[in-house]
Each structure stands twice: as C-alpha cells, then as structure tokens.
Amino acid sequence: MPMLDIKATWPEKAIIIREEEEKEVKTVCGIIALQAHVCLVLIIFSKGATLQTKWLINMVNDIQLTKRLVVIAVVLGIRVCVDMTQHRVAYFYNVDVGNFHYGPGHPMKPHRLAVTHSLVQNYGLHKKMQIYKPYRANAHDMCRFHSEDYIEFLQNYHPRVLYIDIDVHHGDGVQEAFYLTDRVMTVSFHKYGNYFFPGTGDMYEIGAESGRYYSVNVPLKEGIDDQSY
C-alpha cells in the first residue's frame, strides 16, 4: 500500500463538528464537504497526543477526493496509508467485542468501540464499506496453526483446562476469553491497586453464565514477601 505524504493546506469547507477531551485522550471527529461529497474523518490521539488509532473512511471512489482527505491528516501531522486500488473500506466489527469492561483505569473502554460503530452507522458509512463479522474459531480453523493430532488430544483428554497466571500483571486477556465458559478455569496471582496496569483482577471477578466461579483472582498488594505469598 503506497504511503501518501502530501504537503498542502487544509481543504476548503473543512468543518470540525466535534472535539472532546477525556483525561489523556483526545478525539477529533470532522465532517469534510468537498466536491459535493460528504466524508468522515475520525482521528484518535492518546497518551500525550501520540497517534494510536486512526480511521480515514472514504465514502467515494474519487481518487482526487481521497487525496484531499489525506491532506487533512498530513496537516495534523499524521502519515496515512491508503490503498488507492481499493474502492471499499474493509470494516471488521462484532458486538461481542464491547461486552466486557476492563476496569476504570484501563485504556480499552467498550464505549469507545460503541461510539465509533454508532458514527459509522449514523453517517451511513456502512453502506459504502465491505463489512465483515469475525466468527469464533472451530477445530478446523485451529488446524491451520496446530496439527490435527494436537487438537484431537486437547478435545479428548483435556475437556477442561486450568490456566494459572503468575505474572505481576493480571491475566485479563485469557480471563476475558473464557469468562462465559466452564471449559477453562483461570487463576491469576497479580499485583493490584493504585492504578497498576491493567487495573483489573478484583477478587469479585468470578466469571459469568456457565463460567461463573471459573475465574479466580488473587490480588496482591505491593511489597508482599515469600511467607505471605
């Protein structure tokens, strides 16, 4: 994919319609009216205005208009990678992604995903994009990465798994993956409190639905010694 680095001024009729601050996160949402077309540019900054995530959503097939939109990002000090051979943006979304909250101090907040998806829908962008919904991997999919013998061994001899995490950080990713099932019990020993990353792993996080009581968390305070452990 070619990298466009266009040196130009802000396009005419570029209107910022939303700008809000939330702690260290700054979200800028702009509607760009160019050549009788309306496009949406959504740019997210975080941690001292360092770009972590960016969207440049092109609603038209006009290459020149696409270049004009890229100019906006360049003016903001961003290098944007655009595939000029594609006419539709690939959009991956699954509502299950926002089902879990990782704690008040965690940077991955479900409502940000919900707001982004709401913008895509309300501005009609989904009508101009190729939409994909990720699905859960089955045994056949897992064989793309593991041998059939290995997958069969896990299914037949270990229908349930005990996962023990002794890292200093909470094993939030594994816990989230199996939070609703009793096939895997997750046990995490980790430092907790004083906004220590990722901010999850409270002893009351015990799982839900069929996975209730299959998530075990042992939050530890800083300075714990061998005897106490």
C-alpha positions in Angstrom: 0.0 0.0 0.0 1.5 3.3 -1.0 2.3 5.9 1.6 0.9 9.4 0.6 2.8 12.3 2.1 1.1 15.4 0.6 2.2 18.9 1.6 -0.7 21.2 1.3 -3.1 23.4 3.2 -6.3 22.5 4.9 -9.0 21.8 2.3 -11.8 24.3 1.8 -15.0 23.8 3.7 -13.4 21.5 6.3 -15.5 21.8 9.4 -14.7 20.3 12.8 -18.0 19.3 14.4 -16.8 17.5 17.5 -13.8 17.7 19.7 -13.7 16.5 23.3 -11.2 15.7 25.9 -11.2 12.7 28.3 -8.2 12.6 30.6 -5.2 12.0 28.2 -7.4 11.0 25.3 -8.4 13.5 22.6 -10.9 12.5 19.9 -11.4 14.7 16.8 -14.4 14.0 14.6 -14.7 16.1 11.4 -17.2 16.2 8.5 -15.5 17.2 5.3 -17.6 18.6 2.5 -15.7 18.5 -0.8 -16.9 18.4 -4.4 -20.5 17.8 -3.2 -19.4 14.7 -1.3 -19.5 14.2 2.4 -16.9 12.2 4.1 -16.0 11.4 7.7 -12.5 11.6 9.2 -12.2 10.2 12.7 -8.8 10.5 14.4 -8.0 9.4 17.9 -5.0 10.6 19.9 -3.9 9.3 23.3 -1.1 9.5 25.8 0.3 12.9 25.0 -1.2 13.3 21.5 0.6 10.2 20.3 -1.4 8.6 17.5 -2.6 5.1 18.4 -5.6 4.5 16.2 -6.7 6.2 13.0 -9.5 6.0 10.6 -9.7 7.6 7.2 -13.1 6.5 5.9 -13.5 7.2 2.1 -17.2 7.3 1.0 -16.5 7.8 -2.7 -14.4 6.3 -5.4 -12.9 9.7 -6.4 -9.1 9.3 -6.0 -8.6 13.1 -6.1 -11.0 13.5 -3.2 -9.3 10.7 -1.3 -6.0 12.7 -1.7 -7.7 15.8 -0.4 -8.8 13.8 2.7 -5.3 12.6 3.2 -4.1 16.2 3.2 -6.2 16.8 6.4 -4.3 14.1 8.2 -1.0 15.4 6.9 -1.8 18.9 8.2 -2.5 17.3 11.6 0.9 15.7 11.5 -0.2 12.2 10.6 1.1 9.9 7.9 -1.8 7.9 6.5 -1.5 4.7 4.5 -4.1 4.5 1.8 -4.7 1.7 -0.7 -5.7 3.5 -3.9 -6.6 0.3 -5.7 -9.5 -0.5 -3.4 -12.9 1.1 -3.8 -14.4 0.0 -0.5 -13.0 0.0 3.1 -13.0 -3.3 4.9 -14.8 -2.9 8.2 -14.5 -5.6 10.9 -16.9 -5.4 13.8 -18.5 -7.8 16.3 -20.8 -6.6 19.0 -19.3 -9.1 21.5 -16.0 -7.0 21.5 -17.6 -4.4 23.7 -19.3 -6.8 26.2 -16.6 -6.5 28.8 -15.2 -3.6 30.8 -11.6 -4.0 31.9 -11.7 -1.6 34.8 -11.9 2.2 35.2 -8.2 2.7 34.7 -7.9 0.5 31.6 -7.4 2.4 28.3 -9.6 -0.1 26.3 -13.1 1.1 27.0 -16.1 -0.5 25.5 -18.0 2.7 25.0 -15.3 3.9 22.5 -16.0 1.0 20.3 -19.7 1.6 20.6 -19.3 5.3 19.7 -17.1 4.5 16.7 -19.7 2.0 15.4 -22.5 4.4 16.1 -20.8 7.1 14.0 -20.2 4.6 11.2 -23.9 3.7 11.1 -25.4 7.1 11.6 -23.4 8.7 8.9 -24.3 5.8 6.5 -20.7 4.8 6.1 -21.6 1.1 6.4 -23.4 1.3 3.1 -20.1 2.3 1.4 -17.9 -0.3 3.1 -17.4 -4.1 2.9 -18.5 -5.3 6.3 -17.0 -8.4 7.9 -18.1 -10.0 11.2 -15.4 -12.1 12.8 -16.5 -15.6 13.9 -15.4 -17.9 16.6 -12.7 -20.4 15.6 -13.7 -24.0 15.5 -11.5 -27.1 15.5 -11.0 -27.0 11.7 -9.8 -23.4 11.9 -7.4 -24.3 14.7 -5.8 -26.9 12.5 -4.4 -24.1 10.4 -2.0 -23.4 13.2 -1.8 -26.7 15.0 -1.7 -30.4 13.9 -4.9 -32.4 13.9 -3.4 -34.8 16.5 -2.8 -31.9 18.9 -6.3 -30.6 18.6 -7.8 -34.1 19.0 -5.6 -34.6 22.1 -6.9 -31.5 23.7 -10.5 -32.3 22.9 -10.4 -35.9 24.0 -8.1 -35.9 27.0 -8.4 -32.3 28.4 -12.0 -31.2 28.0 -11.3 -28.6 30.8 -8.2 -26.7 31.4 -6.7 -25.0 34.5 -4.8 -21.8 33.5 -2.5 -20.4 36.1 -1.0 -16.9 35.6 1.7 -15.8 38.0 2.8 -12.7 36.1 2.9 -9.5 38.0 0.0 -8.2 35.8 -3.5 -9.6 35.8 -4.2 -12.1 33.1 -7.1 -10.1 31.7 -6.9 -11.3 28.1 -7.2 -15.0 29.0 -9.8 -14.3 31.6 -11.9 -12.4 29.1 -11.7 -15.1 26.5 -13.1 -17.8 28.9 -15.2 -15.6 31.1 -18.5 -17.2 30.0 -17.5 -20.9 29.8 -16.6 -23.6 32.3 -14.1 -25.3 29.9 -11.2 -23.3 31.2 -10.7 -22.1 34.8 -8.4 -19.1 35.0 -6.4 -18.4 38.2 -4.3 -15.2 38.3 -1.9 -14.1 41.0 -1.0 -10.4 40.4 -0.3 -7.0 41.8 -3.5 -5.0 42.2 -4.3 -1.4 43.3 -3.0 2.1 42.9 -4.0 2.1 39.2 -1.5 -0.6 38.4 -1.9 -1.8 34.8 -4.3 -3.1 33.6 -6.5 -2.2 36.6 -8.5 -5.5 36.5 -8.3 -8.6 38.6 -10.5 -7.8 41.5 -11.4 -10.9 43.7 -15.1 -10.4 42.8 -14.4 -11.0 39.1 -15.6 -14.7 39.2 -17.0 -15.3 35.7 -20.5 -15.2 34.3 -23.2 -17.6 32.9 -21.7 -21.1 32.6 -18.3 -19.7 33.6 -19.4 -18.4 37.0 -16.8 -19.3 39.7 -14.4 -20.4 37.0 -12.4 -17.1 37.1 -10.3 -16.9 40.3 -8.3 -13.8 41.1 -5.7 -13.4 43.9 -5.0 -9.6 44.0 -1.8 -8.9 45.9 -0.5 -5.7 47.4 2.9 -4.2 46.7 5.7 -5.5 48.9 4.4 -9.0 49.6 7.1 -11.4 50.8 7.6 -15.1 50.3 6.0 -16.1 53.6 2.9 -14.1 53.0 2.7 -15.4 49.4 
